Amino acid sequence: MTEDGKERKVALASRLNDSAVVVRRDPPGLDRGVFHIWAQQFAAFAKSYYPEENKLLALDGAKVHLSASGLLALVRAKVHVIAEPSKRSHHI
């Protein structure tokens, strides 16, 4: 929003760098293919900090977070994944 209260729209391309990955789906939402891409990006980020140390990532147990290729990318980066039961965070 601008100071006068008007909404200002900015093209998405102007906010992204050249290596950005944009996936459009219908209906919108996360799926296994998108999780795989996210996992690869997170693995690269995690490896850049303390490359020899183990890391921990907690996710909910949603089916889209259980992509084998995405989880393997995280394991190779020494990221241990804890999958909490989906829609049960209020019990934990």
N, C-alpha and C positions, 0 to 999 in steps of 0.2 A: 504494500500500500504506500502511496505517496503521502506527503504531509497534508494535502488537501482532502484525503480520504478516498481518492480514486484508486481503483485497482490497476496495477501496471503489469502487463504481460510481457514475459521475456521468452524468447525461443529457447527450447531445451538445448539445441546444438551450441548455443553461445556459452553454456555453462559446462560443457564437456570437453575433455582433452581428446587428442587424436586416437588414443588407445581405448577409449570408453566403449563398453558393450551395452547396447540398448536392445531389449527384447520386448516386443509388443505382443500381447496375447488377447484373445477374446474367448472367454471372459477373462478379465484381469485377475491376477493372483499368481502365487508362486506354484511352480510345478517342478518335477524332478529335473528337467533340463535346465531350468533357471537355477535350481539349487546346486547343480553340478558346476555351473559357471561361478556362482557365489563361493562355493567351497574352494575352487581353484584360486580365486582372488584372495580369500581369507588365508589359505595355506601359504601363498606367496608373502602376504603381509606377516604372518606368524613366523615364517622362516627368517625374515629380515631382523627380528628382535631375538637375541639370544639363540642363534641357530642350533646350538648343541643341547639346549634345555627342552624339556617336555612342557607342553602347554595344555590347558584344559578349556574345553568349550562345552557349555550346557545348552541343550536344545530341548524343545518339547518333542514328544514322540510322534508328531504328525507324519503321515505317510510320505509327504514330499521331502521330509528331512532324512529319509532312510534310503536315499539313492546310493547304490553300491559304489558307483564311480566317484561320487562326491565325497563319500566317507573315506574311500581309499586315498584320495588326494589329501585329505586332512591327516590321515594316519602317516602317510609318507613324510609329512611336514612335522611329525612328532606332536600332533594335536590329538589329545585323547578326548573323545566325545562321550558325554553323558546325555542320554536321551530320557528325559523325564516323561511320565505318562501324559499323553495329550489331554488337554482340558481338565487337568487335575491339579493345577498349581495351587489352588486354594486349600488342598489337602496337605501339601508339603510344608 
